[in-house]
Amino acid sequence: MRVVLAEDLFLLRDGLVRLLEAYDFEIAAAVESGPELARALAELRPDVAVVDVRLPPSHTDEGLQCALQARRERPGLPVLVLSQHVEQLYARELLADGTGGIGYLLKDRVFDADQFIDAVRRVAAGGTAMDPQVIQQLLTRRAADDQPLGRLTPREREVLELMAQGRSNAAIAERLVVTERAIAKHTSNIFAKLGLEVSDDDNRRVLAVLAYLDHGR
């Protein structure tokens, strides 16, 4: 699996390269600036991009903008964004087209190698890997002015957050120590209240929920 990595801090970039290579990823390019990232994504066509939001020369949203442009040119390009903070605008832009693998992780909340590698693999396979704090802020933003979201019970909101992280019904049931049948009932209620089509396809249902949280119905 070929990866383009963009991170401006040398020690972190080198550490990520070594970690990914240890898990049999091929590093197609490891770059430190926005222009380098744009060229690498256009020329190398990786299986997944792991991108820091803020890169030189602007140190604002350079990394994300390069990734978004690459997704416009190559719809569905899997992108895992790394950030120091929950920035709702960036998360919404990443989710906007609802296609392909997407992820948004907070750097200081990645606690072990397995967690990070699982996120890269999940995104590369077309799934989602969203930090719970990102999901919580999107939920909070929508709940303030959205009646359907406000009708969810506390348990349904908990299930929705786990669903939006990319977890299957079985994984949610294990996490909440309930039966899978109970989770299936909760997810049906969630979809009904949000006006979304019920789906057993984990990736499609997560993208549908995230699209709802971003744009509404």
Secondary structure, DSSP 8 states (H G I E B T S, - for coil): -EEEEE-SSHHHHHHHHHHHHHTT-EEEEEE-SHHHHHHHHHHH--SEEEEES--TTTSSSHHHHHHHHHHHHSTT--EEEEESS--HHHHHHHHTT--S-EEEEEGGG--SHHHHHHHHHHHHTT-EEE-HHHHHHHHHHHHTT-HHHHTS-HHHHHHHHHHHTT--HHHHHHHHTS-HHHHHHHHHHHHHHHT----S-HHHHHHHHHHHHHH--
